[in-house]
Every structure is written in C-alpha cells, then in structure tokens.
Amino acid sequence: MSYSVGQVAAFAGVTVRTLHHYDEIGLLQPGERNHAGHRRYGEDDLDRLQQILFYRELGFPLDEVAALVDDPDVDPREHLRRQHDLLTTRIEKLQKMAAAVEHAMEARRMNVRLTPEEKFEVFGDFDPDEHAAEVEERWGHTDAYKESQRRTAAYTKDDWKRLTAQLDALHRKMADLLAEGVAADSVVAMDVAEEHRQFICGAYYECSHEQHTCLGEIYVADERFTATYEAIRAGLAGYLRDAILANAARHQ
C-alpha cells in the first residue's frame, strides 16, 4: 500500500510544501515513484514521518531530527520511549499551568481573594518591575529607549490590546513556519522577521536591522525572553533569531 503526497499531508496534518521540503533536504524521501514520477509513500515512510513530527513538536531543529532518526544505534522503540519521556515532562508542566488557571477561575467565581503567592506562583521567579528596571539600566541612555518611553506614555488600554494582538499574530505566523519545517533563512521567514522589525518601528522606536539582530540574540541569550517564545512553540526563540539575522544580512 502506498500513498500520494496529498494523502500523507492530510494524514499527518502538514502541508504538501513541508513534505516536499523534507524530500529536498533528504530527511524524508519517499520510497517509491509512480510512472509519472510522482512521490508515493509506503508504511516505512509513514513511520519515519511520525518520528520526525514527534521530534519537531518537541522543538528539535531539522538537522538534529535527521541525526536522531538516522542513528543506527537507536531502534524505533527507543525513539518512542525517548519521545514519551520528553512529552511526559512537557505535559506535567502544562498541567501545572492549567491547574493554576483553573484555581484562579474558581477563586474569582467564588469571590475568594488569592494571596500574592497563589496568584503568581505559576510564573516562577520572574519580576516584571525588576525587568523594567533592568531595561532602563541597560538602555535608558539610548535614543531608542527615550523614543519608546515617549510613544508608550500616550498609549491607551485599547492601544495596548491592539499592539498585543498584532504581535501575537506575528509570533503565530513565525511559529507556523517553524512547525512546517520552513528554513529560517527562507524568503518567507525573512519576510516575517521584517514584519517583526517594522512592528517595532511602528509601535516603539525606529529599529535598524543592526538593532534588530541585537534583539534576536537577546531572545536566545536571556532565559526570560526564551521562555516567552518557547511557551508559544518549542524552538521558536532560536528560529526567530535566525530569521532576524538572515533578514538583516539580506538588507546589507
């Protein structure tokens, strides 16, 4: 039994473009071709794709995925055991987050006041005020910081909602590209990185490509930024950084 690229894309919930990309880079090359030269995927190909998508969902970049699935010392059962352990860890973390949200919802419904510790325990040790102070300490002398402070001082609650929605949409767009296996230095990923830079220019300060690359490096180097992006999709911090660097190089 073999399947067309369209059928496999529908089974797996990925795009045909993603499967073509996997074929082109040698990650998943279908075992058969029909008389017209069209790709045909067999059961072994589907098993390999399942392993690939498991690792992608867990945030592994494509080069690491290739090394993992091609490791001659690891059989399919070991792959599944490894992925089960990783998924279990993630599920436990998400369950704690869900429980905290449910606790907050129930407290509000019952008109019960939570202690400060109960309200914020889900976020760990992150202190927004401390972060803001750090930003001022690091960049308060710059024109970009002063311009950002001037602009945001006039923002209303609706302005912040609008900007948050715009940024969330950009993050989702970039996360979707990551999920599809689109290279960070592809034209489409660089275009989204440019949208990200233009968003900063429009909302906060005039952000040059050089400044944008500095931000990209911070997203990876600072665990607080990294955690924010990893919560959207595993691997997103590094992917966004790489797309930003590629976009800056394109505009040099």
C-alpha positions as CSV (number, residue, x, y, z in Angstrom):
1,M,0.0,0.0,0.0
2,S,1.4,3.4,-0.9
3,Y,0.0,6.9,-0.6
4,S,0.3,10.2,-2.6
5,V,1.9,13.3,-1.1
6,G,-1.5,14.9,-0.8
7,Q,-2.9,11.9,1.2
8,V,0.1,11.8,3.5
9,A,-0.2,15.6,4.1
10,A,-3.8,15.1,5.1
11,F,-3.0,12.1,7.4
12,A,-0.2,14.0,9.2
13,G,-1.7,17.4,9.3
14,V,1.2,19.0,7.5
15,T,1.4,20.9,4.2
16,V,2.5,19.4,0.9
17,R,5.2,22.1,0.8
18,T,6.6,20.7,4.1
19,L,6.8,17.1,2.6
20,H,8.5,18.5,-0.5
21,H,11.0,20.3,1.7
22,Y,11.7,17.1,3.7
23,D,12.3,15.3,0.4
24,E,14.6,18.0,-0.9
25,I,16.8,18.0,2.2
26,G,16.9,14.2,2.4
27,L,15.0,14.0,5.7
28,L,12.1,12.0,4.2
29,Q,12.5,10.7,0.7
30,P,9.5,8.6,-0.4
31,G,10.5,5.0,-1.2
32,E,8.5,4.9,-4.5
33,R,7.6,7.0,-7.5
34,N,4.8,6.2,-9.9
35,H,5.1,6.0,-13.7
36,A,4.6,9.8,-13.9
37,G,7.4,10.4,-11.3
38,H,5.1,11.5,-8.5
39,R,6.0,10.7,-4.9
40,R,4.5,7.6,-3.3
41,Y,4.9,6.9,0.4
42,G,4.9,3.4,1.9
43,E,4.3,2.3,5.5
44,D,8.0,2.7,6.4
45,D,7.9,6.3,5.1
46,L,4.9,7.0,7.3
47,D,6.7,5.5,10.4
48,R,9.7,7.8,9.7
49,L,7.4,10.8,9.2
50,Q,5.7,10.1,12.6
51,Q,9.2,10.1,14.3
52,I,10.1,13.3,12.5
53,L,6.9,15.1,13.5
54,F,7.3,13.9,17.1
55,Y,10.7,15.4,17.4
56,R,9.7,18.6,15.6
57,E,6.8,19.0,18.0
58,L,9.3,18.7,20.8
59,G,11.3,21.6,19.4
60,F,14.2,19.8,17.8
61,P,15.7,21.6,14.7
62,L,15.7,19.7,11.4
63,D,19.4,18.9,11.4
64,E,19.1,17.3,14.9
65,V,15.9,15.4,13.8
66,A,17.9,13.9,10.9
67,A,20.7,12.8,13.2
68,L,18.2,11.3,15.7
69,V,16.1,9.3,13.2
70,D,19.2,8.1,11.3
71,D,21.0,7.0,14.4
72,P,21.8,3.3,13.7
73,D,22.1,2.5,17.4
74,V,18.6,3.6,18.2
75,D,15.7,1.4,17.2
76,P,12.1,2.7,16.7
77,R,11.0,1.5,20.2
78,E,13.8,3.5,21.7
79,H,12.7,6.6,19.8
80,L,9.2,6.2,21.2
81,R,10.5,5.7,24.7
82,R,12.6,8.9,24.4
83,Q,9.7,10.9,23.0
84,H,7.4,9.6,25.6
85,D,9.7,10.8,28.4
86,L,10.0,14.3,26.8
87,L,6.3,14.6,26.2
88,T,5.5,13.5,29.8
89,T,7.8,16.2,31.1
90,R,6.0,18.8,29.0
91,I,2.6,17.5,29.9
92,E,3.4,17.8,33.6
93,K,4.4,21.4,33.2
94,L,1.3,22.3,31.1
95,Q,-0.9,20.5,33.7
96,K,0.5,22.7,36.4
97,M,-0.2,25.8,34.3
98,A,-3.8,24.6,33.6
99,A,-4.3,23.8,37.3
100,A,-3.2,27.3,38.3
101,V,-5.6,28.9,35.7
102,E,-8.5,26.7,36.9
103,H,-7.6,27.7,40.5
104,A,-7.7,31.4,39.6
105,M,-11.1,31.0,37.7
106,E,-12.7,29.2,40.6
107,A,-11.4,31.8,43.1
108,R,-12.9,34.5,41.0
109,R,-16.2,32.7,40.7
110,M,-16.4,32.2,44.4
111,N,-15.2,35.8,45.1
112,V,-12.2,34.4,47.0
113,R,-9.1,36.6,47.2
114,L,-5.9,34.7,46.4
115,T,-2.7,35.5,48.2
116,P,0.1,37.2,46.1
117,E,2.0,33.9,46.2
118,E,-1.0,31.9,44.9
119,K,-1.6,34.4,42.1
120,F,1.9,34.4,40.7
121,E,3.4,31.0,41.6
122,V,2.7,29.7,38.1
123,F,5.1,32.3,36.7
124,G,8.1,31.3,38.8
125,D,10.6,34.0,39.9
126,F,10.0,36.5,37.1
127,D,9.5,40.0,38.4
128,P,8.1,42.5,35.8
129,D,9.2,45.5,37.8
130,E,12.7,44.2,38.1
131,H,12.8,43.5,34.4
132,A,11.6,47.0,33.6
133,A,14.4,48.4,35.9
134,E,16.9,46.3,34.1
135,V,15.8,47.6,30.7
136,E,16.2,51.2,31.9
137,E,19.6,50.4,33.3
138,R,20.8,48.8,30.1
139,W,19.3,51.0,27.5
140,G,17.9,54.1,29.4
141,H,20.7,56.3,27.9
142,T,19.8,55.4,24.3
143,D,17.6,57.4,21.9
144,A,15.6,54.2,21.1
145,Y,14.6,53.9,24.8
146,K,13.7,57.5,25.1
147,E,11.6,57.4,21.9
148,S,9.9,54.2,23.2
149,Q,9.1,55.8,26.5
150,R,7.7,58.9,24.8
151,R,5.4,56.9,22.5
152,T,4.1,54.4,25.0
153,A,3.3,57.1,27.6
154,A,0.4,58.2,25.4
155,Y,-0.9,54.7,24.7
156,T,-4.4,53.8,26.0
157,K,-5.6,50.4,27.1
158,D,-7.1,49.8,23.6
159,D,-3.7,50.7,22.1
160,W,-2.0,48.0,24.1
161,K,-4.7,45.5,23.2
162,R,-4.2,46.2,19.5
163,L,-0.4,46.0,19.7
164,T,-0.5,42.8,21.7
165,A,-2.9,41.3,19.1
166,Q,-0.6,42.3,16.3
167,L,2.5,40.9,18.0
168,D,0.7,37.7,18.8
169,A,-0.3,37.3,15.2
170,L,3.4,37.7,14.1
171,H,4.5,35.2,16.6
172,R,1.9,32.7,15.4
173,K,2.9,33.3,11.8
174,M,6.6,32.6,12.7
175,A,5.6,29.5,14.8
176,D,3.6,28.1,11.9
177,L,6.6,28.3,9.6
178,L,8.7,26.6,12.2
179,A,6.1,23.8,12.6
180,E,6.1,23.3,8.8
181,G,9.8,22.9,8.7
182,V,10.4,26.1,6.6
183,A,14.0,27.2,6.8
184,A,14.7,30.2,9.0
185,D,16.7,31.8,6.1
186,S,13.9,31.2,3.6
187,V,12.4,34.3,1.9
188,V,9.0,33.7,3.7
189,A,10.6,33.5,7.2
190,M,12.8,36.6,6.5
191,D,9.7,38.5,5.4
192,V,8.0,37.7,8.7
193,A,11.2,38.8,10.5
194,E,11.0,42.1,8.6
195,E,7.3,42.4,9.6
196,H,8.5,42.0,13.2
197,R,11.1,44.8,12.8
198,Q,8.5,47.1,11.2
199,F,6.2,46.4,14.0
200,I,8.8,47.6,16.5
201,C,9.4,50.7,14.3
202,G,5.7,51.5,14.3
203,A,5.0,50.8,17.9
204,Y,8.1,51.7,19.9
205,Y,11.1,53.2,18.1
206,E,13.0,53.3,14.8
207,C,14.6,49.8,14.9
208,S,17.5,49.4,12.5
209,H,18.5,46.0,11.2
210,E,21.5,46.1,13.4
211,Q,19.4,46.8,16.5
212,H,17.0,44.1,15.4
213,T,19.8,41.5,15.3
214,C,20.8,42.5,18.9
215,L,17.2,41.9,19.9
216,G,17.3,38.5,18.2
217,E,20.4,37.5,20.2
218,I,18.7,38.6,23.4
219,Y,15.7,36.4,22.7
220,V,18.1,33.4,22.8
221,A,20.6,34.6,25.4
222,D,18.2,35.8,28.1
223,E,16.2,32.9,29.5
224,R,13.2,35.1,30.3
225,F,12.8,36.0,26.7
226,T,13.5,32.5,25.6
227,A,10.8,31.1,27.9
228,T,8.3,33.5,26.5
229,Y,8.9,32.3,22.9
230,E,9.3,28.6,24.0
231,A,5.8,28.8,25.5
232,I,4.4,29.7,22.1
233,R,6.3,26.9,20.3
234,A,9.3,24.9,21.3
235,G,12.4,26.2,19.4
236,L,10.7,29.5,18.4
237,A,13.3,31.7,20.2
238,G,16.2,30.4,18.1
239,Y,14.2,30.2,14.9
240,L,13.1,33.8,15.2
241,R,16.7,34.9,16.0
242,D,18.0,33.0,12.9
243,A,15.3,34.6,10.7
244,I,16.2,38.1,12.0
245,L,19.9,37.5,11.3
246,A,19.1,36.3,7.8
247,N,16.8,39.2,7.1
248,A,19.5,41.7,8.3
249,A,22.1,40.1,6.1
250,R,19.7,40.3,3.2
251,H,19.4,44.0,3.6
252,Q,23.1,44.8,3.9
